[in-house]
């Protein structure tokens, strides 16, 4: 970063496991989330929280302005898939679905979004991933075509 350059960019990333699989079982999540946090740290992002449930993940970071969001997601997906497969943490070959959601927040919103991500397990006892994701898109007025969203359990 150049002298005199100051940034504060908080980004919430969301992406899903391929083939609607519930591959992120409770017994591997902490190991996977910790590994992803390490990837973020190596990219010089600030890893704030990584959490999710069996079929998708939420990540909140303080964004390193020298690394694009697309590159960040690509590197997380590539490295974490390789880690999960090499460590044999999944019964099947593990892959993430294509695509992702990316939402920005101000400093004053961090506690709220942190707690939202932290409480994914209880949140999804009431709300499906599809409903949650579409609500994000609508709340942030992101134009989308339902044909090109993730493949959700609801669609089975």
TORKOL-4160 file (C-alpha; in steps of 0.2 Angstrom, whole numbers, padded with zeros to 4 digits, m for minus):
156
<pt num="1" X="0000" Y="0000" Z="0000"/>
<pt num="2" X="0006" Y="0017" Z="m0004"/>
<pt num="3" X="0010" Y="0030" Z="0009"/>
<pt num="4" X="m0005" Y="0041" Z="0013"/>
<pt num="5" X="m0018" Y="0028" Z="0007"/>
<pt num="6" X="m0031" Y="0023" Z="0020"/>
<pt num="7" X="m0045" Y="0011" Z="0017"/>
<pt num="8" X="m0059" Y="0003" Z="0026"/>
<pt num="9" X="m0069" Y="m0010" Z="0016"/>
<pt num="10" X="m0079" Y="m0023" Z="0024"/>
<pt num="11" X="m0085" Y="m0037" Z="0012"/>
<pt num="12" X="m0097" Y="m0051" Z="0016"/>
<pt num="13" X="m0095" Y="m0066" Z="0004"/>
<pt num="14" X="m0107" Y="m0080" Z="0002"/>
<pt num="15" X="m0105" Y="m0096" Z="m0009"/>
<pt num="16" X="m0112" Y="m0114" Z="m0010"/>
<pt num="17" X="m0106" Y="m0132" Z="m0010"/>
<pt num="18" X="m0108" Y="m0140" Z="m0028"/>
<pt num="19" X="m0122" Y="m0152" Z="m0032"/>
<pt num="20" X="m0132" Y="m0146" Z="m0017"/>
<pt num="21" X="m0122" Y="m0158" Z="m0006"/>
<pt num="22" X="m0121" Y="m0156" Z="0013"/>
<pt num="23" X="m0103" Y="m0159" Z="0012"/>
<pt num="24" X="m0098" Y="m0147" Z="0026"/>
<pt num="25" X="m0102" Y="m0158" Z="0040"/>
<pt num="26" X="m0101" Y="m0152" Z="0058"/>
<pt num="27" X="m0085" Y="m0162" Z="0062"/>
<pt num="28" X="m0075" Y="m0154" Z="0048"/>
<pt num="29" X="m0082" Y="m0136" Z="0048"/>
<pt num="30" X="m0069" Y="m0128" Z="0061"/>
<pt num="31" X="m0055" Y="m0136" Z="0052"/>
<pt num="32" X="m0061" Y="m0129" Z="0035"/>
<pt num="33" X="m0066" Y="m0112" Z="0042"/>
<pt num="34" X="m0049" Y="m0110" Z="0050"/>
<pt num="35" X="m0040" Y="m0115" Z="0034"/>
<pt num="36" X="m0050" Y="m0102" Z="0025"/>
<pt num="37" X="m0046" Y="m0089" Z="0038"/>
<pt num="38" X="m0027" Y="m0093" Z="0035"/>
<pt num="39" X="m0030" Y="m0091" Z="0016"/>
<pt num="40" X="m0037" Y="m0074" Z="0019"/>
<pt num="41" X="m0023" Y="m0069" Z="0031"/>
<pt num="42" X="m0010" Y="m0074" Z="0018"/>
<pt num="43" X="m0019" Y="m0063" Z="0005"/>
<pt num="44" X="m0017" Y="m0049" Z="0018"/>
<pt num="45" X="m0036" Y="m0047" Z="0021"/>
<pt num="46" X="m0043" Y="m0046" Z="0039"/>
<pt num="47" X="m0052" Y="m0062" Z="0042"/>
<pt num="48" X="m0066" Y="m0057" Z="0054"/>
<pt num="49" X="m0077" Y="m0072" Z="0054"/>
<pt num="50" X="m0080" Y="m0088" Z="0043"/>
<pt num="51" X="m0095" Y="m0098" Z="0046"/>
<pt num="52" X="m0109" Y="m0107" Z="0038"/>
<pt num="53" X="m0119" Y="m0123" Z="0038"/>
<pt num="54" X="m0118" Y="m0140" Z="0028"/>
<pt num="55" X="m0121" Y="m0133" Z="0010"/>
<pt num="56" X="m0115" Y="m0115" Z="0010"/>
<pt num="57" X="m0103" Y="m0103" Z="0019"/>
<pt num="58" X="m0102" Y="m0084" Z="0024"/>
<pt num="59" X="m0086" Y="m0075" Z="0026"/>
<pt num="60" X="m0084" Y="m0057" Z="0033"/>
<pt num="61" X="m0067" Y="m0049" Z="0029"/>
<pt num="62" X="m0058" Y="m0032" Z="0030"/>
<pt num="63" X="m0053" Y="m0031" Z="0011"/>
<pt num="64" X="m0035" Y="m0029" Z="0006"/>
<pt num="65" X="m0038" Y="m0015" Z="m0008"/>
<pt num="66" X="m0024" Y="m0023" Z="m0018"/>
<pt num="67" X="m0033" Y="m0039" Z="m0021"/>
<pt num="68" X="m0050" Y="m0040" Z="m0030"/>
<pt num="69" X="m0065" Y="m0049" Z="m0023"/>
<pt num="70" X="m0065" Y="m0061" Z="m0038"/>
<pt num="71" X="m0047" Y="m0066" Z="m0035"/>
<pt num="72" X="m0051" Y="m0068" Z="m0017"/>
<pt num="73" X="m0066" Y="m0080" Z="m0020"/>
<pt num="74" X="m0056" Y="m0089" Z="m0033"/>
<pt num="75" X="m0041" Y="m0092" Z="m0022"/>
<pt num="76" X="m0052" Y="m0097" Z="m0007"/>
<pt num="77" X="m0062" Y="m0109" Z="m0017"/>
<pt num="78" X="m0047" Y="m0117" Z="m0026"/>
<pt num="79" X="m0036" Y="m0119" Z="m0010"/>
<pt num="80" X="m0050" Y="m0124" Z="0002"/>
<pt num="81" X="m0056" Y="m0138" Z="m0011"/>
<pt num="82" X="m0039" Y="m0144" Z="m0013"/>
<pt num="83" X="m0037" Y="m0144" Z="0006"/>
<pt num="84" X="m0053" Y="m0154" Z="0009"/>
<pt num="85" X="m0049" Y="m0166" Z="m0004"/>
<pt num="86" X="m0031" Y="m0169" Z="0001"/>
<pt num="87" X="m0036" Y="m0171" Z="0019"/>
<pt num="88" X="m0050" Y="m0183" Z="0014"/>
<pt num="89" X="m0062" Y="m0172" Z="0024"/>
<pt num="90" X="m0077" Y="m0176" Z="0013"/>
<pt num="91" X="m0083" Y="m0193" Z="0007"/>
<pt num="92" X="m0084" Y="m0187" Z="m0011"/>
<pt num="93" X="m0074" Y="m0176" Z="m0021"/>
<pt num="94" X="m0077" Y="m0158" Z="m0014"/>
<pt num="95" X="m0080" Y="m0143" Z="m0025"/>
<pt num="96" X="m0089" Y="m0126" Z="m0023"/>
<pt num="97" X="m0103" Y="m0121" Z="m0035"/>
<pt num="98" X="m0098" Y="m0107" Z="m0047"/>
<pt num="99" X="m0103" Y="m0090" Z="m0043"/>
<pt num="100" X="m0104" Y="m0080" Z="m0026"/>
<pt num="101" X="m0112" Y="m0066" Z="m0018"/>
<pt num="102" X="m0103" Y="m0051" Z="m0012"/>
<pt num="103" X="m0110" Y="m0037" Z="0000"/>
<pt num="104" X="m0102" Y="m0022" Z="0008"/>
<pt num="105" X="m0105" Y="m0015" Z="0025"/>
<pt num="106" X="m0099" Y="0000" Z="0035"/>
<pt num="107" X="m0090" Y="m0001" Z="0051"/>
<pt num="108" X="m0106" Y="0003" Z="0061"/>
<pt num="109" X="m0114" Y="m0013" Z="0054"/>
<pt num="110" X="m0100" Y="m0025" Z="0058"/>
<pt num="111" X="m0108" Y="m0031" Z="0075"/>
<pt num="112" X="m0124" Y="m0035" Z="0067"/>
<pt num="113" X="m0117" Y="m0044" Z="0052"/>
<pt num="114" X="m0104" Y="m0053" Z="0063"/>
<pt num="115" X="m0118" Y="m0060" Z="0074"/>
<pt num="116" X="m0129" Y="m0064" Z="0059"/>
<pt num="117" X="m0114" Y="m0075" Z="0052"/>
<pt num="118" X="m0110" Y="m0082" Z="0069"/>
<pt num="119" X="m0128" Y="m0088" Z="0071"/>
<pt num="120" X="m0130" Y="m0097" Z="0054"/>
<pt num="121" X="m0135" Y="m0114" Z="0062"/>
<pt num="122" X="m0150" Y="m0107" Z="0071"/>
<pt num="123" X="m0154" Y="m0095" Z="0057"/>
<pt num="124" X="m0156" Y="m0109" Z="0045"/>
<pt num="125" X="m0168" Y="m0119" Z="0056"/>
<pt num="126" X="m0181" Y="m0105" Z="0051"/>
<pt num="127" X="m0175" Y="m0099" Z="0034"/>
<pt num="128" X="m0169" Y="m0109" Z="0019"/>
<pt num="129" X="m0152" Y="m0104" Z="0010"/>
<pt num="130" X="m0162" Y="m0100" Z="m0006"/>
<pt num="131" X="m0174" Y="m0088" Z="0004"/>
<pt num="132" X="m0159" Y="m0080" Z="0013"/>
<pt num="133" X="m0149" Y="m0078" Z="m0003"/>
<pt num="134" X="m0163" Y="m0070" Z="m0013"/>
<pt num="135" X="m0167" Y="m0059" Z="0002"/>
<pt num="136" X="m0149" Y="m0052" Z="0001"/>
<pt num="137" X="m0150" Y="m0049" Z="m0018"/>
<pt num="138" X="m0167" Y="m0040" Z="m0016"/>
<pt num="139" X="m0162" Y="m0030" Z="0000"/>
<pt num="140" X="m0146" Y="m0023" Z="m0010"/>
<pt num="141" X="m0156" Y="m0021" Z="m0026"/>
<pt num="142" X="m0145" Y="m0033" Z="m0036"/>
<pt num="143" X="m0153" Y="m0037" Z="m0052"/>
<pt num="144" X="m0153" Y="m0056" Z="m0054"/>
<pt num="145" X="m0160" Y="m0070" Z="m0065"/>
<pt num="146" X="m0166" Y="m0085" Z="m0054"/>
<pt num="147" X="m0160" Y="m0096" Z="m0068"/>
<pt num="148" X="m0142" Y="m0092" Z="m0064"/>
<pt num="149" X="m0143" Y="m0093" Z="m0045"/>
<pt num="150" X="m0135" Y="m0107" Z="m0035"/>
<pt num="151" X="m0143" Y="m0124" Z="m0036"/>
<pt num="152" X="m0152" Y="m0125" Z="m0019"/>
<pt num="153" X="m0159" Y="m0139" Z="m0009"/>
<pt num="154" X="m0177" Y="m0131" Z="m0012"/>
<pt num="155" X="m0175" Y="m0134" Z="m0030"/>
<pt num="156" X="m0173" Y="m0153" Z="m0029"/>
